[in-house]
Amino acid sequence: MDSRIYIRYLNGPLLWMGIVVGLAVVAAVVPTMIDSTWAAILFGALVIIATVACLLMRVKIVVNDGEVAVSVFGVFTKRIPLREITGVSIGPETGLKEGAGPRIVDGAPAYIVSGPTVRIEWGRSSLIASAKNPEEVVADIKARLH
């Protein structure tokens, strides 16, 4: 079988809250950058870049015949060998309460951006990851387990 890539971007109320906060940050930072020192300009630019990065946050699940790799921000990545997976199921729905990014949800590490999730179990560990179509991800992983 080939590799399949599943991507879910930040969405819903978390995205809209991020947009509002992002606009507020830009409105507050840009005026301080005008006629400022290079350090103030650099700080303002870094704040704006960090805000944009958060708004573009995504969870990426890559499923192939050897492993399932889950990443958030393209920085935090967990690779789970397919042979070690003992279960996969639809996970809990996440939202404002859980936030976005690397988190702990239902006692398990989670890479989330709000919305439906999948739960991948191996040994005594599990990982929860956001998925646009969790049923499709679960079916893909289960098909590769047999």
Beta strands, then each sheet from edge to edge (+ up, - down):
strand 1: 4-9
strand 2: 58-63
strand 3: 67-72
strand 4: 76-81
strand 5: 85-90
strand 6: 101-105
strand 7: 108-112
strand 8: 117-122
strand 9: 125-130
sheet 1: 1+ 2- 3+ 4-
sheet 2: 5+ 8- 9+ 7+ 6-
end
